[in-house]
Amino acid sequence: MSNVRSGGRILIDQLVVHGTELVFCVPGESYLAALDALHDTPQIRLVVGRMEAGTANMACAHGQLTGSPAIFFATRGPGATQASVAVHSARQGSVGMIMFVGQVPREHRDREAFQEVDLDAMFAPLAKWTATIDCAERIPEYVSRAYRVAAAGRPGPVVLALPEDVLVQNADVVDAAPYQIVRPSPPARAVARVRDMLLRAQRPLVVVGGGGWSDRAAADTLAFCESWGVPLATAFRCQDYVDNRSPVYCGTLGLGIDPQLARRVQESDLLLVIGARLDEPTTGGYTIIQAPRPRQALIHVHADPEELGHVFEPTLGINAGSAEFAEAARALAPPEPARWGAWTASAASDLAVFRTPGEVADGVDLARAVSGICDALGPEAIVTNGAGNYTLWVHRYWRFSRFGCQLAPVSGAMGYGVPAAIAAKLAEPARPVVSFSGDGCFMMACQELATAVRHDAAVVFVVVDNASYGTIRMHQERRYPGRRVGTDLVNPDFVALAGSFGIDARSVADADDLVAAVVAGVERDEPSLVHVPLSPEILTPPRATPGAAREDAAVA
C-alpha cells in the first residue's frame, strides 16, 4: 500500500506517533508545509506565541513540567536566534525539548541566502544534538532519534533543521515506532557499597536534583531518607522534588542559601547526590563543595556516565537513573536505632527558622505575602519565576509539597516566568498557576500576555516593581559603592498595560492585599495581574542569622 506524503505531513505524523499533544510555535514561511499539516491534525493543539524567546520558553517549561520532550517550531535566522535562549535554559536545566527550525532550500545553502544561518554550527554548543534533515525519506528516523536523545540519560534540547524544499518533497515511507526511554539501574554491588558508606558516616547529607525526576522518584527518596533518618536537601531550583514538609527536609542549595545549610554541607562527611550535576549555584561557586576533589566523601548517582567525574571526582560514581536508584535505596534496611537523629533534627530546625518571616516590613512584606499565598493556594499550585532578586522570596518562603510545582530556569534567564506559567496552565488547567516576575524580568516577556488571553490561560501574573534591575544594582553596590549606573528603569503603568490586553489588574499596598488579590485571581476563569510596588532599597530578604549583611547574600 502506498504511503506517499509530503515531508511536512510525514513530520507531523511522527509527532503524533510519539505522543505529542501540544506544539508551540511562532509561524514562519520556512516551514509552511509543516504548519499546513498541523491544520489537519486534531490530535495536536497548536499554541502560537508572540515572540520566539517567550514561546520557546513555554516549550521548555512544558518539557520541565511533563517530563516528556516538548516541541517548538521556529523559522530560520531571526526566529532561531531569538529562540536560542530557551535552548540554553533547557540544556542547563536538563529539560527534554525538540526545536524544529525551518531552513533555506538545499540549493540555496552556503550562499548566505535570506535569513540563512548555519544552524548546526550555531546550536552545537547549546544543544544535546543538532542535525539537518536533508531528505524526506529520513524524517521518521531523525525525529525518532530526536525524541530518544532529548529524553535519555541527562535530558536536554535537540535542534533539527528543516530545509524548506524537503518539507514539500513527497516520499513513500513508514512511520517510526513510538520512542522508548531506557535508563540504567544501579548494580547491586554499588547499592551495597552505598549502605556501607552511609553506616560509616557521622554527618551524611542527601542532595537531589537534575533531569529525569518523577513522583515515584520523590516518594522513594523520601521513604529512604525518612527510614534512615538522613537529612535531605534539593539542588538549585529543584525544591519541588520532595515534600518540603518532611521531617528530614533541610532546605535548598543555591542562590540565597540559608547560611546554616551552607555550613552543614561543609561539615558533612558524606554527600549522596542523586541526579544533580552539582552546578555552580548549587555548590556556592564550587566552594561549599569544592572542585574537583570535595572535602566530603561523594557518592554521585547520575543517568549520564559523562557527568560522573566531569567536574567532581566521586568517591563512588554510579551510572543510574534517579528513579531507578531511589527504588533500590528505598529497599535498603536502615540501621537500628537511627544514628543521625540530632544531626537531622538540627538541620530541620534551622530551616524552620530560615523560613519564618521576621518583623513586619513597611509596604508590601514579600516574606509574609509569599508564605500567605502558599498557605492559601495549597499543595497543587504551580509557581513560576524568571531571574532576579525577587526570586529569593519565592524560593525561601514557598513550601513545595509535590513534584511538578516549580518552574524556574536553572540557567538564570530573565523572561521565563510569564511564558512558563502560560505553558503550565495549558498543561494543567485545573491547578492554580502563579507567575512571579520582577519589573525587568516581566518586560522581557510581557507581549505573551496576548498569548495567555488568546489561549484562555488563567494565570495570575504577579509583577514585583522596584523600578530597577535590582540584582545588578546590588552587585554594583557591593563592588563599586556609590557608582550605580544602568540599573534604573522607567516602567509603564502595569495595571493599564494589562488592561490593554483585556486582563483584570490591580496594585496592592501590603501583604494582605497581595494575598487576597492572588487568591481572587485564581478564582477567576481568566488571566489577571497583580502589581506590587516595592522600594528600590529592598534588594533581598533579611538574613536568618544575626548580623548578616545584605552584601553577604548570593542572588539570582
C-alpha positions as CSV (number, residue, x, y, z in Angstrom):
1,M,0.0,0.0,0.0
2,S,1.3,3.4,-1.0
3,N,2.1,5.8,1.9
4,V,3.2,8.8,-0.2
5,R,3.1,12.1,1.8
6,S,4.8,15.4,1.8
7,G,7.8,16.0,4.1
8,G,5.6,18.3,6.3
9,R,2.9,15.7,6.6
10,I,5.5,13.0,7.5
11,L,7.0,15.2,10.1
12,I,3.7,16.0,11.9
13,D,2.7,12.3,11.7
14,Q,5.8,11.5,13.6
15,L,4.8,13.9,16.4
16,V,1.5,12.0,16.7
17,V,3.3,8.6,16.7
18,H,5.5,9.8,19.6
19,G,2.5,11.0,21.7
20,T,2.8,14.8,21.3
21,E,-0.4,16.6,22.1
22,L,0.9,20.2,22.4
23,V,3.1,22.1,20.0
24,F,4.4,25.7,20.5
25,C,5.4,28.0,17.6
26,V,5.8,31.4,16.1
27,P,4.8,30.8,12.5
28,G,7.3,31.3,9.7
29,E,7.3,30.9,5.9
30,S,10.2,28.5,6.1
31,Y,8.1,25.7,7.5
32,L,4.7,26.4,5.9
33,A,4.3,22.8,4.8
34,A,4.5,21.6,8.5
35,L,2.0,24.2,9.6
36,D,-0.4,23.1,6.8
37,A,-0.1,19.5,8.1
38,L,-1.0,20.7,11.6
39,H,-4.2,22.2,10.2
40,D,-5.4,18.6,9.6
41,T,-4.1,17.1,12.9
42,P,-6.7,17.4,15.6
43,Q,-4.7,15.3,18.0
44,I,-2.2,18.2,18.4
45,R,-3.1,21.6,19.9
46,L,-1.1,24.4,18.4
47,V,-0.1,27.2,20.8
48,V,1.1,30.3,18.9
49,G,3.1,32.9,20.8
50,R,4.2,36.5,20.0
51,M,8.0,36.2,20.1
52,E,10.3,33.2,19.7
53,A,12.2,33.6,23.1
54,G,8.9,33.6,25.1
55,T,7.3,30.9,23.1
56,A,10.3,28.6,23.2
57,N,10.4,29.2,26.9
58,M,6.8,27.9,27.0
59,A,8.0,24.7,25.4
60,C,10.9,24.4,27.8
61,A,8.6,24.8,30.8
62,H,6.2,22.3,29.3
63,G,9.0,19.8,29.0
64,Q,10.1,20.5,32.6
65,L,6.6,20.0,33.9
66,T,5.6,16.9,31.9
67,G,9.0,15.1,31.8
68,S,8.4,14.4,28.1
69,P,10.2,16.2,25.2
70,A,8.4,19.4,24.3
71,I,8.1,20.6,20.7
72,F,8.8,24.1,19.4
73,F,8.8,25.3,15.8
74,A,10.8,28.4,14.8
75,T,11.6,30.0,11.4
76,R,15.1,30.3,10.2
77,G,17.6,33.1,11.0
78,P,16.0,35.6,13.3
79,G,13.5,33.1,14.7
80,A,16.2,30.6,15.6
81,T,18.4,33.2,17.2
82,Q,15.6,34.6,19.3
83,A,14.7,31.1,20.5
84,S,18.3,30.1,21.4
85,V,17.9,31.4,25.0
86,A,15.3,28.7,25.6
87,V,17.7,26.1,24.2
88,H,20.3,27.2,26.6
89,S,17.8,27.1,29.5
90,A,16.8,23.5,28.5
91,R,20.4,22.5,28.4
92,Q,21.3,23.8,31.8
93,G,18.0,22.7,33.3
94,S,18.3,19.1,31.8
95,V,14.9,19.5,30.1
96,G,13.9,17.5,27.1
97,M,12.9,19.7,24.2
98,I,13.0,19.4,20.4
99,M,13.2,22.6,18.3
100,F,12.4,22.3,14.6
101,V,13.8,25.2,12.6
102,G,12.8,26.0,9.1
103,Q,15.8,26.4,6.8
104,V,16.6,27.7,3.4
105,P,16.2,25.3,0.5
106,R,19.1,23.0,-0.1
107,E,20.1,24.5,-3.3
108,H,20.5,27.9,-1.6
109,R,22.6,26.7,1.2
110,D,26.0,28.3,1.9
111,R,25.2,31.4,-0.2
112,E,24.1,33.5,2.9
113,A,20.6,33.3,1.5
114,F,17.7,35.2,3.0
115,Q,17.8,34.6,6.8
116,E,20.3,31.8,6.4
117,V,22.3,30.7,9.5
118,D,24.4,27.6,9.8
119,L,22.1,26.1,12.4
120,D,24.3,23.1,13.1
121,A,27.3,25.3,14.0
122,M,25.1,27.8,15.9
123,F,23.4,25.3,18.2
124,A,26.2,22.7,18.6
125,P,27.5,24.3,21.9
126,L,23.9,24.7,23.2
127,A,22.0,21.6,22.2
128,K,22.5,17.9,23.1
129,W,22.3,17.0,19.4
130,T,21.8,19.1,16.3
131,A,21.3,18.0,12.7
132,T,19.8,18.9,9.3
133,I,17.2,16.6,7.7
134,D,18.3,16.5,4.0
135,C,15.7,14.2,2.5
136,A,12.0,13.5,3.3
137,E,12.6,9.7,3.5
138,R,14.7,10.1,6.6
139,I,12.3,12.3,8.6
140,P,10.9,9.4,10.7
141,E,14.5,8.2,11.5
142,Y,15.7,11.7,12.6
143,V,12.6,12.6,14.6
144,S,12.6,9.2,16.4
145,R,16.3,9.8,17.3
146,A,15.5,13.3,18.4
147,Y,12.9,12.1,21.0
148,R,15.2,9.4,22.3
149,V,18.2,11.8,22.6
150,A,16.1,14.5,24.2
151,A,14.8,12.1,26.8
152,A,17.6,9.7,27.5
153,G,20.4,10.0,30.1
154,R,20.6,13.6,31.1
155,P,17.6,15.1,29.2
156,G,18.3,18.1,27.0
157,P,17.4,20.0,23.9
158,V,17.7,18.8,20.3
159,V,17.6,21.1,17.3
160,L,16.6,19.7,13.8
161,A,16.8,22.0,10.8
162,L,14.2,21.5,8.1
163,P,15.1,22.8,4.6
164,E,12.1,24.3,3.0
165,D,12.2,22.1,-0.1
166,V,12.5,18.9,2.0
167,L,9.1,19.7,3.7
168,V,7.4,19.9,0.3
169,Q,9.2,16.8,-1.1
170,N,7.0,13.7,-1.4
171,A,8.2,10.4,-0.1
172,D,6.8,6.9,0.5
173,V,8.0,5.9,4.0
174,V,6.6,4.1,7.0
175,D,6.3,5.8,10.4
176,A,8.7,5.1,13.2
177,A,7.6,3.2,16.3
178,P,6.9,5.2,19.5
179,Y,10.2,6.1,21.2
180,Q,11.1,4.5,24.5
181,I,13.3,5.8,27.3
182,V,16.0,3.4,28.6
183,R,17.6,4.4,31.9
184,P,20.3,2.3,33.7
185,S,19.6,0.7,37.0
186,P,22.3,0.6,39.7
187,P,24.3,-2.5,40.2
188,A,23.5,-4.4,43.4
189,R,27.2,-4.2,44.4
190,A,27.1,-0.4,44.1
191,V,23.9,-0.1,46.2
192,A,25.5,-2.3,48.9
193,R,28.5,0.0,49.0
194,V,26.2,3.0,49.4
195,R,24.8,1.3,52.5
196,D,28.3,0.6,53.9
197,M,29.5,4.2,53.3
198,L,26.4,5.5,55.0
199,L,26.8,3.3,58.0
200,R,30.4,4.7,58.4
201,A,29.3,8.3,58.1
202,Q,28.8,10.6,61.1
203,R,27.2,13.6,59.2
204,P,25.6,12.4,55.9
205,L,23.5,14.5,53.6
206,V,21.4,13.6,50.6
207,V,21.1,16.1,47.7
208,V,18.6,15.6,44.8
209,G,18.1,17.4,41.5
210,G,18.7,17.2,37.8
211,G,16.6,15.8,35.0
212,G,14.6,12.6,34.8
213,W,12.7,13.1,38.1
214,S,9.2,11.8,38.8
215,D,6.6,11.4,41.5
216,R,7.8,7.9,42.1
217,A,11.4,9.0,42.5
218,A,10.2,11.6,45.0
219,A,8.3,9.1,47.1
220,D,11.1,6.5,47.1
221,T,13.7,9.1,48.0
222,L,11.7,10.5,50.9
223,A,10.9,7.0,52.1
224,F,14.6,6.1,52.1
225,C,15.7,9.3,53.8
226,E,13.0,9.1,56.4
227,S,13.6,5.5,57.3
228,W,17.3,6.1,57.6
229,G,16.8,9.5,59.3
230,V,19.2,11.2,56.9
231,P,18.8,15.0,56.1
232,L,17.7,15.8,52.6
233,A,18.4,18.9,50.5
234,T,17.5,19.9,47.0
235,A,19.7,21.3,44.3
236,F,19.2,24.8,42.9
237,R,15.5,25.4,41.7
238,C,14.6,21.7,42.4
239,Q,12.7,22.5,45.6
240,D,9.6,20.6,44.4
241,Y,11.5,17.3,44.0
242,V,10.4,16.3,47.5
243,D,7.8,17.3,50.0
244,N,9.2,20.2,51.9
245,R,7.1,19.3,55.0
246,S,9.1,16.1,55.6
247,P,10.9,16.0,58.9
248,V,14.2,15.2,57.1
249,Y,14.0,18.1,54.6
250,C,16.5,20.8,55.4
251,G,16.3,23.3,52.5
252,T,17.7,24.1,49.1
253,L,21.2,24.7,47.9
254,G,21.7,27.6,45.5
255,L,21.5,31.4,45.4
256,G,20.3,33.0,48.6
257,I,21.1,29.8,50.6
258,D,20.5,29.6,54.3
259,P,24.0,30.1,55.8
260,Q,23.3,27.3,58.3
261,L,22.6,24.9,55.4
262,A,25.8,26.0,53.7
263,R,27.7,25.4,56.9
264,R,26.1,22.0,57.2
265,V,27.1,20.9,53.7
266,Q,30.7,21.9,54.5
267,E,30.6,20.0,57.8
268,S,29.1,16.8,56.3
269,D,31.4,13.8,55.9
270,L,29.3,12.1,53.2
271,L,27.3,13.5,50.3
272,L,24.9,11.2,48.5
273,V,24.0,13.2,45.3
274,I,21.1,11.8,43.3
275,G,20.6,13.2,39.8
276,A,22.0,16.7,40.4
277,R,25.0,17.9,38.3
278,L,26.4,19.9,41.2
279,D,26.4,23.1,39.2
280,E,27.8,26.5,40.2
281,P,24.7,27.8,42.1
282,T,24.2,24.5,43.9
283,T,27.8,24.4,45.1
284,G,28.1,28.1,46.0
285,G,30.5,28.7,43.2
286,Y,32.3,25.4,43.9
287,T,33.1,26.5,47.4
288,I,30.8,24.7,49.8
289,I,31.5,21.6,47.7
290,Q,35.0,22.1,46.3
291,A,36.0,21.1,42.8
292,P,37.5,18.9,41.6
293,R,38.0,16.9,44.8
294,P,35.4,17.6,47.6
295,R,36.4,17.6,51.2
296,Q,33.5,15.2,51.8
297,A,33.2,11.7,50.5
298,L,31.0,11.9,47.5
299,I,28.6,9.3,46.1
300,H,27.4,10.7,42.8
301,V,24.4,9.0,41.0
302,H,23.6,10.2,37.5
303,A,22.0,8.7,34.4
304,D,24.6,10.1,32.1
305,P,28.0,8.5,32.6
306,E,29.7,11.6,31.2
307,E,28.6,13.6,34.2
308,L,30.3,11.3,36.6
309,G,33.7,12.9,37.2
310,H,33.0,15.7,34.7
311,V,33.6,18.3,37.4
312,F,33.8,16.5,40.8
313,E,35.8,13.3,41.5
314,P,33.4,11.0,43.2
315,T,34.4,8.5,45.8
316,L,31.8,6.3,44.3
317,G,30.2,7.0,40.9
318,I,27.0,5.2,40.0
319,N,25.6,5.4,36.5
320,A,21.9,5.0,37.1
321,G,18.6,6.9,36.6
322,S,17.4,8.8,39.6
323,A,14.1,6.9,39.9
324,E,15.9,3.5,39.5
325,F,18.4,4.4,42.2
326,A,15.8,5.7,44.5
327,E,13.8,2.5,44.2
328,A,16.9,0.5,45.1
329,A,17.8,2.7,48.0
330,R,14.3,2.5,49.4
331,A,14.8,-1.3,49.8
332,L,17.9,-0.9,52.0
333,A,17.3,-1.9,55.6
334,P,18.0,1.1,57.9
335,P,20.2,0.8,60.9
336,E,18.7,0.2,64.3
337,P,18.5,2.5,66.1
338,A,18.7,5.6,63.8
339,R,22.1,7.1,64.1
340,W,21.7,10.7,62.9
341,G,18.7,11.9,64.8
342,A,20.3,15.0,66.3
343,W,22.1,15.9,63.1
344,T,18.8,15.7,61.1
345,A,16.6,17.4,63.6
346,S,19.0,20.3,63.9
347,A,19.0,20.7,60.1
348,A,15.2,20.8,60.0
349,S,15.1,23.3,62.9
350,D,17.5,25.6,61.1
351,L,15.2,25.5,58.0
352,A,12.2,26.4,60.1
353,V,14.0,29.5,61.4
354,F,15.1,30.5,58.0
355,R,11.6,30.2,56.6
356,T,9.9,32.2,59.3
357,P,9.1,35.8,58.3
358,G,10.6,38.4,60.5
359,E,9.1,41.6,61.8
360,V,6.5,43.2,59.5
361,A,8.2,45.4,56.9
362,D,6.9,48.7,55.6
363,G,5.0,48.5,52.4
364,V,4.5,45.1,50.8
365,D,6.1,42.5,53.1
366,L,7.0,39.9,50.5
367,A,8.1,37.3,53.1
368,R,4.6,37.2,54.7
369,A,2.9,37.6,51.3
370,V,4.6,34.6,49.7
371,S,4.1,32.5,52.8
372,G,0.4,33.5,52.9
373,I,-0.2,32.8,49.2
374,C,1.4,29.4,49.6
375,D,-0.9,28.6,52.5
376,A,-4.0,29.9,50.7
377,L,-3.5,28.0,47.4
378,G,-2.5,24.7,48.8
379,P,-0.1,22.0,47.5
380,E,-1.4,21.7,43.9
381,A,-0.4,25.3,43.0
382,I,2.3,25.7,40.3
383,V,4.7,28.6,40.8
384,T,6.9,30.1,38.1
385,N,9.6,32.7,38.0
386,G,12.4,34.0,35.9
387,A,15.6,35.6,37.4
388,G,16.2,38.5,39.8
389,N,16.3,39.3,43.5
390,Y,12.6,38.9,43.8
391,T,13.0,35.1,43.3
392,L,14.8,34.9,46.7
393,W,11.5,35.5,48.5
394,V,9.8,32.8,46.4
395,H,12.5,30.2,46.9
396,R,12.8,30.9,50.6
397,Y,9.1,31.2,51.7
398,W,7.2,28.9,49.4
399,R,6.9,25.4,50.7
400,F,6.6,22.9,47.9
401,S,4.6,19.7,48.6
402,R,4.9,17.6,45.5
403,F,6.9,17.2,42.3
404,G,5.7,19.4,39.3
405,C,5.0,22.6,41.2
406,Q,8.1,24.7,40.5
407,L,9.1,26.0,37.1
408,A,12.2,28.2,37.2
409,P,15.3,28.4,34.9
410,V,18.4,26.9,36.3
411,S,20.2,29.0,33.7
412,G,19.1,32.2,35.5
413,A,17.4,33.5,32.3
414,M,15.2,36.5,32.7
415,G,11.7,36.5,31.0
416,Y,11.0,32.9,31.9
417,G,8.2,33.1,34.5
418,V,5.5,34.6,32.3
419,P,5.7,32.1,29.4
420,A,6.3,29.2,31.8
421,A,3.1,30.0,33.6
422,I,1.1,30.0,30.4
423,A,2.6,26.6,29.4
424,A,1.8,25.2,32.9
425,K,-1.8,26.4,32.8
426,L,-2.3,24.9,29.4
427,A,-0.9,21.6,30.6
428,E,-2.7,21.6,34.0
429,P,-5.8,23.8,33.6
430,A,-7.4,22.6,36.9
431,R,-4.4,23.7,39.0
432,P,-3.7,27.2,40.3
433,V,-0.8,28.8,38.5
434,V,1.0,31.9,39.7
435,S,3.8,33.7,37.9
436,F,6.3,35.9,39.8
437,S,8.3,38.4,37.9
438,G,10.4,41.4,38.6
439,D,9.7,44.5,36.5
440,G,12.8,43.9,34.5
441,C,12.0,40.2,34.0
442,F,8.4,40.9,33.2
443,M,9.1,43.4,30.5
444,M,11.2,40.8,28.6
445,A,8.1,38.7,28.1
446,C,5.1,40.9,28.6
447,Q,3.9,40.5,25.0
448,E,3.0,37.0,25.9
449,L,0.0,38.3,27.9
450,A,-1.6,38.3,24.5
451,T,-0.9,34.5,24.3
452,A,-2.5,34.0,27.7
453,V,-5.6,35.8,26.6
454,R,-5.8,34.0,23.2
455,H,-5.4,30.6,24.7
456,D,-7.5,31.2,27.8
457,A,-4.6,30.6,30.2
458,A,-6.0,31.7,33.6
459,V,-2.7,32.6,35.2
460,V,-2.2,35.1,38.0
461,F,0.8,37.3,37.0
462,V,2.5,39.0,39.9
463,V,4.8,41.8,39.0
464,V,7.2,43.0,41.7
465,D,8.2,46.5,40.7
466,N,11.2,48.2,42.2
467,A,12.0,50.3,39.1
468,S,15.4,48.8,38.7
469,Y,17.5,45.8,37.6
470,G,17.8,45.0,41.3
471,T,20.2,42.2,41.1
472,I,22.7,44.2,39.1
473,R,22.2,47.2,41.3
474,M,23.1,45.1,44.4
475,H,26.2,43.8,42.8
476,Q,27.2,47.3,41.8
477,E,26.7,48.5,45.4
478,R,28.9,45.6,46.6
479,R,31.7,46.1,44.1
480,Y,31.5,49.8,43.1
481,P,29.9,51.6,46.0
482,G,28.2,54.9,45.1
483,R,28.7,54.3,41.3
484,R,25.3,53.0,40.3
485,V,24.8,53.1,36.5
486,G,22.5,51.5,34.0
487,T,20.2,49.8,36.5
488,D,17.4,52.4,37.0
489,L,14.2,51.6,34.9
490,V,11.3,53.7,33.6
491,N,8.3,51.4,33.7
492,P,4.8,51.6,32.2
493,D,1.6,51.7,34.2
494,F,1.5,47.9,34.7
495,V,-2.2,47.9,35.5
496,A,-3.0,49.9,32.4
497,L,-0.7,47.7,30.3
498,A,-2.6,44.6,31.5
499,G,-5.9,46.3,30.9
500,S,-4.9,47.0,27.3
501,F,-4.8,43.2,26.8
502,G,-8.2,42.9,28.4
503,I,-6.7,41.5,31.6
504,D,-8.1,42.4,35.0
505,A,-5.3,44.1,37.1
506,R,-4.8,45.9,40.3
507,S,-2.0,47.3,42.5
508,V,-1.6,46.3,46.1
509,A,-0.4,48.2,49.2
510,D,0.5,45.5,51.7
511,A,1.0,41.7,52.2
512,D,-2.7,41.1,53.0
513,D,-3.8,42.9,49.8
514,L,-1.3,40.8,47.8
515,V,-2.5,37.5,49.2
516,A,-6.2,38.5,48.7
517,A,-5.5,39.7,45.1
518,V,-3.8,36.4,44.1
519,V,-6.5,34.3,45.7
520,A,-9.2,36.3,43.9
521,G,-7.2,36.0,40.6
522,V,-7.0,32.2,41.0
523,E,-10.8,32.1,41.4
524,R,-11.3,33.9,38.1
525,D,-11.5,31.8,35.0
526,E,-9.3,34.3,33.0
527,P,-5.8,35.8,33.3
528,S,-5.2,38.5,35.9
529,L,-2.3,40.7,37.0
530,V,-1.2,42.0,40.4
531,H,1.2,44.9,40.5
532,V,3.4,45.0,43.6
533,P,5.3,48.3,44.1
534,L,8.4,47.9,46.2
535,S,11.1,50.2,47.3
536,P,14.3,50.0,45.3
537,E,16.2,49.9,48.6
538,I,14.7,46.4,49.4
539,L,17.1,44.2,47.4
540,T,17.0,40.9,49.2
541,P,15.1,39.2,52.1
542,P,16.6,39.7,55.5
543,R,19.1,37.0,56.5
544,A,18.2,34.5,59.1
545,T,21.3,34.9,61.2
546,P,22.1,38.0,63.4
547,G,24.5,40.5,61.9
548,A,24.5,39.1,58.4
549,A,24.6,41.9,55.9
550,R,23.0,42.4,52.5
551,E,26.4,42.1,50.9
552,D,26.7,38.5,52.1
553,A,23.6,37.4,50.1
554,A,24.1,35.4,46.9
555,V,21.4,36.5,44.4
556,A,19.8,35.1,41.3
